[in-house]
Amino acid sequence: MPNHVHGILFLVRAGHAPPLQTVVGSFKSATAREVNRVRGNPGATVWQRGYHDHIVRDEEDLERIREYIATNPARWLSDPENV
């Protein structure tokens, strides 16, 4: 879907990994700079503020989330934001 991104992050070294907000903020900042460079539109807003996160509790939860991400593009035409 072109209006949002899904991802699964594995933070393997608890206590030594940067906070999630730092990881997401760095990703958004770097990609916004590149998008705006390609578009020739420096400083334009690319991302909305904030993000949604979910802590994966077990393998079943991980598989459910993977399935959701894999099938998400098929729901594009039924997304009310894209009518």
PyMOL Python script that loads the backbone (N, CA, C, O; Angstrom):
from pymol import cmd

cmd.read_pdbstr("""\
ATOM      1  N   MET A   1       0.841  -1.182   0.000  1.00  0.00           N
ATOM      2  CA  MET A   1       0.000   0.000   0.000  1.00  0.00           C
ATOM      3  C   MET A   1       0.885   1.243   0.000  1.00  0.00           C
ATOM      4  O   MET A   1       1.828   1.336   0.786  1.00  0.00           O
ATOM      5  N   PRO A   2       0.591   2.169  -0.854  1.00  0.00           N
ATOM      6  CA  PRO A   2       1.475   3.329  -0.952  1.00  0.00           C
ATOM      7  C   PRO A   2       1.276   4.401   0.117  1.00  0.00           C
ATOM      8  O   PRO A   2       2.022   5.379   0.146  1.00  0.00           O
ATOM      9  N   ASN A   3       0.282   4.238   1.000  1.00  0.00           N
ATOM     10  CA  ASN A   3       0.078   5.307   1.977  1.00  0.00           C
ATOM     11  C   ASN A   3       0.585   4.981   3.372  1.00  0.00           C
ATOM     12  O   ASN A   3       0.389   5.768   4.297  1.00  0.00           O
ATOM     13  N   HIS A   4       1.242   3.820   3.542  1.00  0.00           N
ATOM     14  CA  HIS A   4       1.829   3.496   4.839  1.00  0.00           C
ATOM     15  C   HIS A   4       2.828   2.348   4.705  1.00  0.00           C
ATOM     16  O   HIS A   4       2.931   1.702   3.662  1.00  0.00           O
ATOM     17  N   VAL A   5       3.549   2.120   5.782  1.00  0.00           N
ATOM     18  CA  VAL A   5       4.593   1.098   5.791  1.00  0.00           C
ATOM     19  C   VAL A   5       4.387   0.196   7.005  1.00  0.00           C
ATOM     20  O   VAL A   5       4.043   0.668   8.088  1.00  0.00           O
ATOM     21  N   HIS A   6       4.596  -1.082   6.817  1.00  0.00           N
ATOM     22  CA  HIS A   6       4.606  -2.041   7.918  1.00  0.00           C
ATOM     23  C   HIS A   6       6.010  -2.604   8.035  1.00  0.00           C
ATOM     24  O   HIS A   6       6.718  -2.729   7.036  1.00  0.00           O
ATOM     25  N   GLY A   7       6.407  -2.937   9.223  1.00  0.00           N
ATOM     26  CA  GLY A   7       7.700  -3.576   9.410  1.00  0.00           C
ATOM     27  C   GLY A   7       7.744  -4.321  10.723  1.00  0.00           C
ATOM     28  O   GLY A   7       6.983  -4.038  11.648  1.00  0.00           O
ATOM     29  N   ILE A   8       8.644  -5.274  10.785  1.00  0.00           N
ATOM     30  CA  ILE A   8       8.883  -6.011  12.020  1.00  0.00           C
ATOM     31  C   ILE A   8      10.350  -5.786  12.379  1.00  0.00           C
ATOM     32  O   ILE A   8      11.248  -6.114  11.605  1.00  0.00           O
ATOM     33  N   LEU A   9      10.575  -5.231  13.545  1.00  0.00           N
ATOM     34  CA  LEU A   9      11.936  -4.969  14.012  1.00  0.00           C
ATOM     35  C   LEU A   9      12.274  -5.952  15.115  1.00  0.00           C
ATOM     36  O   LEU A   9      11.469  -6.200  16.012  1.00  0.00           O
ATOM     37  N   PHE A  10      13.465  -6.506  15.039  1.00  0.00           N
ATOM     38  CA  PHE A  10      13.970  -7.387  16.084  1.00  0.00           C
ATOM     39  C   PHE A  10      15.056  -6.637  16.837  1.00  0.00           C
ATOM     40  O   PHE A  10      16.109  -6.335  16.275  1.00  0.00           O
ATOM     41  N   LEU A  11      14.809  -6.341  18.083  1.00  0.00           N
ATOM     42  CA  LEU A  11      15.797  -5.674  18.933  1.00  0.00           C
ATOM     43  C   LEU A  11      16.434  -6.773  19.779  1.00  0.00           C
ATOM     44  O   LEU A  11      15.887  -7.177  20.805  1.00  0.00           O
ATOM     45  N   VAL A  12      17.585  -7.247  19.340  1.00  0.00           N
ATOM     46  CA  VAL A  12      18.174  -8.449  19.932  1.00  0.00           C
ATOM     47  C   VAL A  12      18.995  -8.206  21.182  1.00  0.00           C
ATOM     48  O   VAL A  12      19.193  -9.129  21.971  1.00  0.00           O
ATOM     49  N   ARG A  13      19.466  -7.018  21.380  1.00  0.00           N
ATOM     50  CA  ARG A  13      20.287  -6.741  22.556  1.00  0.00           C
ATOM     51  C   ARG A  13      19.560  -5.758  23.463  1.00  0.00           C
ATOM     52  O   ARG A  13      19.879  -4.569  23.489  1.00  0.00           O
ATOM     53  N   ALA A  14      18.604  -6.252  24.189  1.00  0.00           N
ATOM     54  CA  ALA A  14      17.832  -5.404  25.095  1.00  0.00           C
ATOM     55  C   ALA A  14      18.766  -4.631  26.007  1.00  0.00           C
ATOM     56  O   ALA A  14      19.717  -5.187  26.554  1.00  0.00           O
ATOM     57  N   GLY A  15      18.494  -3.373  26.163  1.00  0.00           N
ATOM     58  CA  GLY A  15      19.332  -2.526  27.001  1.00  0.00           C
ATOM     59  C   GLY A  15      20.461  -1.870  26.243  1.00  0.00           C
ATOM     60  O   GLY A  15      21.037  -0.892  26.718  1.00  0.00           O
ATOM     61  N   HIS A  16      20.794  -2.394  25.055  1.00  0.00           N
ATOM     62  CA  HIS A  16      21.883  -1.829  24.256  1.00  0.00           C
ATOM     63  C   HIS A  16      21.380  -1.281  22.924  1.00  0.00           C
ATOM     64  O   HIS A  16      22.096  -0.554  22.235  1.00  0.00           O
ATOM     65  N   ALA A  17      20.165  -1.627  22.570  1.00  0.00           N
ATOM     66  CA  ALA A  17      19.594  -1.141  21.315  1.00  0.00           C
ATOM     67  C   ALA A  17      19.043   0.263  21.532  1.00  0.00           C
ATOM     68  O   ALA A  17      18.615   0.596  22.637  1.00  0.00           O
ATOM     69  N   PRO A  18      19.051   1.091  20.483  1.00  0.00           N
ATOM     70  CA  PRO A  18      18.441   2.419  20.637  1.00  0.00           C
ATOM     71  C   PRO A  18      16.932   2.270  20.861  1.00  0.00           C
ATOM     72  O   PRO A  18      16.338   1.283  20.429  1.00  0.00           O
ATOM     73  N   PRO A  19      16.321   3.230  21.523  1.00  0.00           N
ATOM     74  CA  PRO A  19      14.875   3.168  21.734  1.00  0.00           C
ATOM     75  C   PRO A  19      14.134   3.120  20.391  1.00  0.00           C
ATOM     76  O   PRO A  19      14.612   3.660  19.393  1.00  0.00           O
ATOM     77  N   LEU A  20      12.979   2.479  20.377  1.00  0.00           N
ATOM     78  CA  LEU A  20      12.186   2.353  19.154  1.00  0.00           C
ATOM     79  C   LEU A  20      11.903   3.721  18.544  1.00  0.00           C
ATOM     80  O   LEU A  20      11.967   3.872  17.324  1.00  0.00           O
ATOM     81  N   GLN A  21      11.594   4.706  19.359  1.00  0.00           N
ATOM     82  CA  GLN A  21      11.293   6.037  18.823  1.00  0.00           C
ATOM     83  C   GLN A  21      12.497   6.613  18.073  1.00  0.00           C
ATOM     84  O   GLN A  21      12.318   7.352  17.105  1.00  0.00           O
ATOM     85  N   THR A  22      13.698   6.295  18.497  1.00  0.00           N
ATOM     86  CA  THR A  22      14.896   6.755  17.797  1.00  0.00           C
ATOM     87  C   THR A  22      15.047   6.050  16.463  1.00  0.00           C
ATOM     88  O   THR A  22      15.374   6.681  15.458  1.00  0.00           O
ATOM     89  N   VAL A  23      14.811   4.742  16.447  1.00  0.00           N
ATOM     90  CA  VAL A  23      14.902   3.966  15.202  1.00  0.00           C
ATOM     91  C   VAL A  23      13.879   4.470  14.187  1.00  0.00           C
ATOM     92  O   VAL A  23      14.219   4.724  13.031  1.00  0.00           O
ATOM     93  N   VAL A  24      12.634   4.615  14.617  1.00  0.00           N
ATOM     94  CA  VAL A  24      11.571   5.073  13.711  1.00  0.00           C
ATOM     95  C   VAL A  24      11.852   6.505  13.251  1.00  0.00           C
ATOM     96  O   VAL A  24      11.707   6.818  12.069  1.00  0.00           O
ATOM     97  N   GLY A  25      12.248   7.360  14.170  1.00  0.00           N
ATOM     98  CA  GLY A  25      12.548   8.747  13.809  1.00  0.00           C
ATOM     99  C   GLY A  25      13.683   8.853  12.802  1.00  0.00           C
ATOM    100  O   GLY A  25      13.613   9.650  11.867  1.00  0.00           O
ATOM    101  N   SER A  26      14.726   8.057  12.989  1.00  0.00           N
ATOM    102  CA  SER A  26      15.847   8.063  12.049  1.00  0.00           C
ATOM    103  C   SER A  26      15.426   7.558  10.673  1.00  0.00           C
ATOM    104  O   SER A  26      15.829   8.116   9.653  1.00  0.00           O
ATOM    105  N   PHE A  27      14.615   6.503  10.647  1.00  0.00           N
ATOM    106  CA  PHE A  27      14.108   5.972   9.384  1.00  0.00           C
ATOM    107  C   PHE A  27      13.279   7.025   8.650  1.00  0.00           C
ATOM    108  O   PHE A  27      13.478   7.261   7.458  1.00  0.00           O
ATOM    109  N   LYS A  28      12.353   7.652   9.367  1.00  0.00           N
ATOM    110  CA  LYS A  28      11.486   8.657   8.747  1.00  0.00           C
ATOM    111  C   LYS A  28      12.294   9.856   8.245  1.00  0.00           C
ATOM    112  O   LYS A  28      12.026  10.382   7.164  1.00  0.00           O
ATOM    113  N   SER A  29      13.268  10.280   9.024  1.00  0.00           N
ATOM    114  CA  SER A  29      14.089  11.418   8.641  1.00  0.00           C
ATOM    115  C   SER A  29      14.906  11.123   7.385  1.00  0.00           C
ATOM    116  O   SER A  29      14.927  11.919   6.446  1.00  0.00           O
ATOM    117  N   ALA A  30      15.574   9.979   7.377  1.00  0.00           N
ATOM    118  CA  ALA A  30      16.414   9.622   6.224  1.00  0.00           C
ATOM    119  C   ALA A  30      15.588   9.427   4.961  1.00  0.00           C
ATOM    120  O   ALA A  30      15.978   9.886   3.887  1.00  0.00           O
ATOM    121  N   THR A  31      14.454   8.751   5.079  1.00  0.00           N
ATOM    122  CA  THR A  31      13.634   8.516   3.884  1.00  0.00           C
ATOM    123  C   THR A  31      12.971   9.802   3.403  1.00  0.00           C
ATOM    124  O   THR A  31      12.818  10.002   2.198  1.00  0.00           O
ATOM    125  N   ALA A  32      12.580  10.668   4.320  1.00  0.00           N
ATOM    126  CA  ALA A  32      11.986  11.946   3.910  1.00  0.00           C
ATOM    127  C   ALA A  32      13.003  12.794   3.149  1.00  0.00           C
ATOM    128  O   ALA A  32      12.662  13.415   2.142  1.00  0.00           O
ATOM    129  N   ARG A  33      14.243  12.824   3.622  1.00  0.00           N
ATOM    130  CA  ARG A  33      15.280  13.579   2.901  1.00  0.00           C
ATOM    131  C   ARG A  33      15.454  13.041   1.481  1.00  0.00           C
ATOM    132  O   ARG A  33      15.555  13.814   0.528  1.00  0.00           O
ATOM    133  N   GLU A  34      15.489  11.712   1.342  1.00  0.00           N
ATOM    134  CA  GLU A  34      15.684  11.115   0.018  1.00  0.00           C
ATOM    135  C   GLU A  34      14.476  11.345  -0.888  1.00  0.00           C
ATOM    136  O   GLU A  34      14.637  11.680  -2.061  1.00  0.00           O
ATOM    137  N   VAL A  35      13.280  11.168  -0.357  1.00  0.00           N
ATOM    138  CA  VAL A  35      12.062  11.424  -1.149  1.00  0.00           C
ATOM    139  C   VAL A  35      12.058  12.872  -1.623  1.00  0.00           C
ATOM    140  O   VAL A  35      11.783  13.142  -2.792  1.00  0.00           O
ATOM    141  N   ASN A  36      12.357  13.796  -0.730  1.00  0.00           N
ATOM    142  CA  ASN A  36      12.346  15.211  -1.100  1.00  0.00           C
ATOM    143  C   ASN A  36      13.483  15.563  -2.059  1.00  0.00           C
ATOM    144  O   ASN A  36      13.329  16.451  -2.897  1.00  0.00           O
ATOM    145  N   ARG A  37      14.622  14.878  -1.945  1.00  0.00           N
ATOM    146  CA  ARG A  37      15.707  15.094  -2.903  1.00  0.00           C
ATOM    147  C   ARG A  37      15.267  14.659  -4.299  1.00  0.00           C
ATOM    148  O   ARG A  37      15.470  15.382  -5.275  1.00  0.00           O
ATOM    149  N   VAL A  38      14.665  13.473  -4.386  1.00  0.00           N
ATOM    150  CA  VAL A  38      14.207  12.953  -5.680  1.00  0.00           C
ATOM    151  C   VAL A  38      13.113  13.842  -6.261  1.00  0.00           C
ATOM    152  O   VAL A  38      13.094  14.101  -7.464  1.00  0.00           O
ATOM    153  N   ARG A  39      12.218  14.299  -5.424  1.00  0.00           N
ATOM    154  CA  ARG A  39      11.114  15.162  -5.878  1.00  0.00           C
ATOM    155  C   ARG A  39      11.562  16.606  -6.144  1.00  0.00           C
ATOM    156  O   ARG A  39      10.842  17.371  -6.787  1.00  0.00           O
ATOM    157  N   GLY A  40      12.740  16.972  -5.654  1.00  0.00           N
ATOM    158  CA  GLY A  40      13.180  18.356  -5.776  1.00  0.00           C
ATOM    159  C   GLY A  40      12.353  19.286  -4.911  1.00  0.00           C
ATOM    160  O   GLY A  40      12.082  20.425  -5.291  1.00  0.00           O
ATOM    161  N   ASN A  41      11.955  18.799  -3.750  1.00  0.00           N
ATOM    162  CA  ASN A  41      11.059  19.553  -2.880  1.00  0.00           C
ATOM    163  C   ASN A  41      11.574  19.509  -1.435  1.00  0.00           C
ATOM    164  O   ASN A  41      10.925  18.919  -0.571  1.00  0.00           O
ATOM    165  N   PRO A  42      12.728  20.123  -1.165  1.00  0.00           N
ATOM    166  CA  PRO A  42      13.327  20.014   0.169  1.00  0.00           C
ATOM    167  C   PRO A  42      12.413  20.549   1.269  1.00  0.00           C
ATOM    168  O   PRO A  42      11.764  21.584   1.124  1.00  0.00           O
ATOM    169  N   GLY A  43      12.389  19.811   2.364  1.00  0.00           N
ATOM    170  CA  GLY A  43      11.635  20.256   3.535  1.00  0.00           C
ATOM    171  C   GLY A  43      10.161  19.918   3.530  1.00  0.00           C
ATOM    172  O   GLY A  43       9.473  20.195   4.513  1.00  0.00           O
ATOM    173  N   ALA A  44       9.645  19.326   2.455  1.00  0.00           N
ATOM    174  CA  ALA A  44       8.221  18.998   2.406  1.00  0.00           C
ATOM    175  C   ALA A  44       7.907  17.860   3.380  1.00  0.00           C
ATOM    176  O   ALA A  44       8.753  17.004   3.641  1.00  0.00           O
ATOM    177  N   THR A  45       6.710  17.860   3.903  1.00  0.00           N
ATOM    178  CA  THR A  45       6.279  16.804   4.806  1.00  0.00           C
ATOM    179  C   THR A  45       6.052  15.519   4.018  1.00  0.00           C
ATOM    180  O   THR A  45       5.377  15.521   2.989  1.00  0.00           O
ATOM    181  N   VAL A  46       6.619  14.433   4.509  1.00  0.00           N
ATOM    182  CA  VAL A  46       6.458  13.131   3.879  1.00  0.00           C
ATOM    183  C   VAL A  46       5.668  12.197   4.794  1.00  0.00           C
ATOM    184  O   VAL A  46       4.774  11.483   4.340  1.00  0.00           O
ATOM    185  N   TRP A  47       6.002  12.206   6.076  1.00  0.00           N
ATOM    186  CA  TRP A  47       5.400  11.293   7.044  1.00  0.00           C
ATOM    187  C   TRP A  47       4.466  12.028   7.984  1.00  0.00           C
ATOM    188  O   TRP A  47       4.690  13.193   8.312  1.00  0.00           O
ATOM    189  N   GLN A  48       3.418  11.343   8.417  1.00  0.00           N
ATOM    190  CA  GLN A  48       2.589  11.916   9.480  1.00  0.00           C
ATOM    191  C   GLN A  48       3.328  11.760  10.804  1.00  0.00           C
ATOM    192  O   GLN A  48       4.250  10.953  10.918  1.00  0.00           O
ATOM    193  N   ARG A  49       2.922  12.529  11.789  1.00  0.00           N
ATOM    194  CA  ARG A  49       3.545  12.430  13.115  1.00  0.00           C
ATOM    195  C   ARG A  49       3.144  11.113  13.756  1.00  0.00           C
ATOM    196  O   ARG A  49       2.055  10.594  13.513  1.00  0.00           O
ATOM    197  N   GLY A  50       4.021  10.591  14.562  1.00  0.00           N
ATOM    198  CA  GLY A  50       3.725   9.404  15.346  1.00  0.00           C
ATOM    199  C   GLY A  50       3.805   8.113  14.549  1.00  0.00           C
ATOM    200  O   GLY A  50       4.141   8.110  13.365  1.00  0.00           O
ATOM    201  N   TYR A  51       3.489   7.024  15.222  1.00  0.00           N
ATOM    202  CA  TYR A  51       3.476   5.704  14.630  1.00  0.00           C
ATOM    203  C   TYR A  51       2.745   4.773  15.583  1.00  0.00           C
ATOM    204  O   TYR A  51       2.534   5.111  16.748  1.00  0.00           O
ATOM    205  N   HIS A  52       2.363   3.616  15.097  1.00  0.00           N
ATOM    206  CA  HIS A  52       1.713   2.601  15.930  1.00  0.00           C
ATOM    207  C   HIS A  52       2.704   1.464  16.139  1.00  0.00           C
ATOM    208  O   HIS A  52       3.347   1.017  15.189  1.00  0.00           O
ATOM    209  N   ASP A  53       2.828   1.001  17.357  1.00  0.00           N
ATOM    210  CA  ASP A  53       3.716  -0.133  17.600  1.00  0.00           C
ATOM    211  C   ASP A  53       2.975  -1.233  18.353  1.00  0.00           C
ATOM    212  O   ASP A  53       1.933  -1.001  18.966  1.00  0.00           O
ATOM    213  N   HIS A  54       3.526  -2.402  18.290  1.00  0.00           N
ATOM    214  CA  HIS A  54       2.960  -3.566  18.967  1.00  0.00           C
ATOM    215  C   HIS A  54       4.110  -4.484  19.349  1.00  0.00           C
ATOM    216  O   HIS A  54       4.928  -4.836  18.498  1.00  0.00           O
ATOM    217  N   ILE A  55       4.183  -4.868  20.593  1.00  0.00           N
ATOM    218  CA  ILE A  55       5.223  -5.803  21.029  1.00  0.00           C
ATOM    219  C   ILE A  55       4.757  -7.220  20.699  1.00  0.00           C
ATOM    220  O   ILE A  55       3.681  -7.646  21.119  1.00  0.00           O
ATOM    221  N   VAL A  56       5.574  -7.935  19.947  1.00  0.00           N
ATOM    222  CA  VAL A  56       5.260  -9.313  19.585  1.00  0.00           C
ATOM    223  C   VAL A  56       5.544 -10.190  20.798  1.00  0.00           C
ATOM    224  O   VAL A  56       6.663 -10.212  21.311  1.00  0.00           O
ATOM    225  N   ARG A  57       4.530 -10.905  21.248  1.00  0.00           N
ATOM    226  CA  ARG A  57       4.631 -11.670  22.489  1.00  0.00           C
ATOM    227  C   ARG A  57       5.095 -13.113  22.297  1.00  0.00           C
ATOM    228  O   ARG A  57       5.726 -13.684  23.186  1.00  0.00           O
ATOM    229  N   ASP A  58       4.782 -13.712  21.129  1.00  0.00           N
ATOM    230  CA  ASP A  58       5.134 -15.115  20.929  1.00  0.00           C
ATOM    231  C   ASP A  58       5.106 -15.436  19.434  1.00  0.00           C
ATOM    232  O   ASP A  58       4.784 -14.576  18.615  1.00  0.00           O
ATOM    233  N   GLU A  59       5.441 -16.660  19.091  1.00  0.00           N
ATOM    234  CA  GLU A  59       5.496 -17.076  17.679  1.00  0.00           C
ATOM    235  C   GLU A  59       4.142 -16.950  16.993  1.00  0.00           C
ATOM    236  O   GLU A  59       4.071 -16.549  15.832  1.00  0.00           O
ATOM    237  N   GLU A  60       3.071 -17.288  17.700  1.00  0.00           N
ATOM    238  CA  GLU A  60       1.727 -17.184  17.116  1.00  0.00           C
ATOM    239  C   GLU A  60       1.413 -15.735  16.747  1.00  0.00           C
ATOM    240  O   GLU A  60       0.879 -15.464  15.672  1.00  0.00           O
ATOM    241  N   ASP A  61       1.743 -14.818  17.632  1.00  0.00           N
ATOM    242  CA  ASP A  61       1.546 -13.389  17.376  1.00  0.00           C
ATOM    243  C   ASP A  61       2.389 -12.947  16.181  1.00  0.00           C
ATOM    244  O   ASP A  61       1.910 -12.210  15.319  1.00  0.00           O
ATOM    245  N   LEU A  62       3.634 -13.394  16.131  1.00  0.00           N
ATOM    246  CA  LEU A  62       4.516 -13.041  15.023  1.00  0.00           C
ATOM    247  C   LEU A  62       3.957 -13.545  13.691  1.00  0.00           C
ATOM    248  O   LEU A  62       3.962 -12.808  12.705  1.00  0.00           O
ATOM    249  N   GLU A  63       3.482 -14.772  13.649  1.00  0.00           N
ATOM    250  CA  GLU A  63       2.920 -15.321  12.413  1.00  0.00           C
ATOM    251  C   GLU A  63       1.659 -14.572  11.981  1.00  0.00           C
ATOM    252  O   GLU A  63       1.452 -14.343  10.789  1.00  0.00           O
ATOM    253  N   ARG A  64       0.819 -14.193  12.940  1.00  0.00           N
ATOM    254  CA  ARG A  64      -0.390 -13.421  12.627  1.00  0.00           C
ATOM    255  C   ARG A  64      -0.014 -12.074  12.010  1.00  0.00           C
ATOM    256  O   ARG A  64      -0.630 -11.641  11.037  1.00  0.00           O
ATOM    257  N   ILE A  65       0.982 -11.424  12.569  1.00  0.00           N
ATOM    258  CA  ILE A  65       1.418 -10.122  12.060  1.00  0.00           C
ATOM    259  C   ILE A  65       2.053 -10.267  10.681  1.00  0.00           C
ATOM    260  O   ILE A  65       1.808  -9.446   9.797  1.00  0.00           O
ATOM    261  N   ARG A  66       2.862 -11.296  10.493  1.00  0.00           N
ATOM    262  CA  ARG A  66       3.457 -11.536   9.169  1.00  0.00           C
ATOM    263  C   ARG A  66       2.373 -11.742   8.111  1.00  0.00           C
ATOM    264  O   ARG A  66       2.466 -11.204   7.008  1.00  0.00           O
ATOM    265  N   GLU A  67       1.354 -12.515   8.450  1.00  0.00           N
ATOM    266  CA  GLU A  67       0.245 -12.759   7.517  1.00  0.00           C
ATOM    267  C   GLU A  67      -0.486 -11.454   7.204  1.00  0.00           C
ATOM    268  O   GLU A  67      -0.823 -11.190   6.050  1.00  0.00           O
ATOM    269  N   TYR A  68      -0.729 -10.643   8.227  1.00  0.00           N
ATOM    270  CA  TYR A  68      -1.393  -9.352   8.028  1.00  0.00           C
ATOM    271  C   TYR A  68      -0.590  -8.479   7.069  1.00  0.00           C
ATOM    272  O   TYR A  68      -1.156  -7.880   6.155  1.00  0.00           O
ATOM    273  N   ILE A  69       0.709  -8.404   7.268  1.00  0.00           N
ATOM    274  CA  ILE A  69       1.562  -7.586   6.408  1.00  0.00           C
ATOM    275  C   ILE A  69       1.565  -8.132   4.984  1.00  0.00           C
ATOM    276  O   ILE A  69       1.470  -7.361   4.029  1.00  0.00           O
ATOM    277  N   ALA A  70       1.670  -9.439   4.831  1.00  0.00           N
ATOM    278  CA  ALA A  70       1.728 -10.047   3.496  1.00  0.00           C
ATOM    279  C   ALA A  70       0.430  -9.847   2.712  1.00  0.00           C
ATOM    280  O   ALA A  70       0.460  -9.685   1.492  1.00  0.00           O
ATOM    281  N   THR A  71      -0.695  -9.856   3.401  1.00  0.00           N
ATOM    282  CA  THR A  71      -1.983  -9.730   2.703  1.00  0.00           C
ATOM    283  C   THR A  71      -2.507  -8.300   2.669  1.00  0.00           C
ATOM    284  O   THR A  71      -3.546  -8.042   2.062  1.00  0.00           O
ATOM    285  N   ASN A  72      -1.819  -7.383   3.299  1.00  0.00           N
ATOM    286  CA  ASN A  72      -2.274  -5.996   3.378  1.00  0.00           C
ATOM    287  C   ASN A  72      -2.499  -5.344   2.016  1.00  0.00           C
ATOM    288  O   ASN A  72      -3.511  -4.663   1.853  1.00  0.00           O
ATOM    289  N   PRO A  73      -1.620  -5.509   1.032  1.00  0.00           N
ATOM    290  CA  PRO A  73      -1.854  -4.858  -0.264  1.00  0.00           C
ATOM    291  C   PRO A  73      -3.149  -5.295  -0.951  1.00  0.00           C
ATOM    292  O   PRO A  73      -3.727  -4.525  -1.718  1.00  0.00           O
ATOM    293  N   ALA A  74      -3.603  -6.497  -0.692  1.00  0.00           N
ATOM    294  CA  ALA A  74      -4.851  -6.968  -1.299  1.00  0.00           C
ATOM    295  C   ALA A  74      -6.059  -6.198  -0.769  1.00  0.00           C
ATOM    296  O   ALA A  74      -7.116  -6.205  -1.399  1.00  0.00           O
ATOM    297  N   ARG A  75      -5.919  -5.542   0.366  1.00  0.00           N
ATOM    298  CA  ARG A  75      -7.022  -4.759   0.945  1.00  0.00           C
ATOM    299  C   ARG A  75      -7.028  -3.303   0.482  1.00  0.00           C
ATOM    300  O   ARG A  75      -7.879  -2.524   0.911  1.00  0.00           O
ATOM    301  N   TRP A  76      -6.104  -2.935  -0.375  1.00  0.00           N
ATOM    302  CA  TRP A  76      -5.964  -1.549  -0.833  1.00  0.00           C
ATOM    303  C   TRP A  76      -7.266  -0.996  -1.412  1.00  0.00           C
ATOM    304  O   TRP A  76      -7.677   0.108  -1.054  1.00  0.00           O
ATOM    305  N   LEU A  77      -7.914  -1.737  -2.291  1.00  0.00           N
ATOM    306  CA  LEU A  77      -9.126  -1.224  -2.945  1.00  0.00           C
ATOM    307  C   LEU A  77     -10.304  -1.071  -1.991  1.00  0.00           C
ATOM    308  O   LEU A  77     -11.218  -0.294  -2.266  1.00  0.00           O
ATOM    309  N   SER A  78     -10.299  -1.795  -0.882  1.00  0.00           N
ATOM    310  CA  SER A  78     -11.410  -1.674   0.071  1.00  0.00           C
ATOM    311  C   SER A  78     -11.092  -0.700   1.204  1.00  0.00           C
ATOM    312  O   SER A  78     -11.916  -0.525   2.101  1.00  0.00           O
ATOM    313  N   ASP A  79      -9.931  -0.068   1.189  1.00  0.00           N
ATOM    314  CA  ASP A  79      -9.535   0.885   2.220  1.00  0.00           C
ATOM    315  C   ASP A  79     -10.330   2.172   2.024  1.00  0.00           C
ATOM    316  O   ASP A  79     -10.221   2.804   0.973  1.00  0.00           O
ATOM    317  N   PRO A  80     -11.136   2.580   3.027  1.00  0.00           N
ATOM    318  CA  PRO A  80     -11.967   3.790   2.872  1.00  0.00           C
ATOM    319  C   PRO A  80     -11.156   5.061   2.617  1.00  0.00           C
ATOM    320  O   PRO A  80     -11.696   6.027   2.079  1.00  0.00           O
ATOM    321  N   GLU A  81      -9.869   5.084   2.992  1.00  0.00           N
ATOM    322  CA  GLU A  81      -9.056   6.272   2.735  1.00  0.00           C
ATOM    323  C   GLU A  81      -8.665   6.402   1.271  1.00  0.00           C
ATOM    324  O   GLU A  81      -8.119   7.431   0.873  1.00  0.00           O
ATOM    325  N   ASN A  82      -8.927   5.398   0.470  1.00  0.00           N
ATOM    326  CA  ASN A  82      -8.504   5.416  -0.937  1.00  0.00           C
ATOM    327  C   ASN A  82      -9.668   5.458  -1.920  1.00  0.00           C
ATOM    328  O   ASN A  82      -9.493   5.194  -3.110  1.00  0.00           O
ATOM    329  N   VAL A  83     -10.845   5.786  -1.424  1.00  0.00           N
ATOM    330  CA  VAL A  83     -12.041   5.837  -2.290  1.00  0.00           C
ATOM    331  C   VAL A  83     -12.027   7.121  -3.088  1.00  0.00           C
ATOM    332  O   VAL A  83     -12.939   7.366  -3.878  1.00  0.00           O
TER     333      VAL A  83
END
""", "prot")
cmd.dss("prot")
cmd.show_as("cartoon", "prot")
cmd.util.cbc("prot")
cmd.orient("prot")
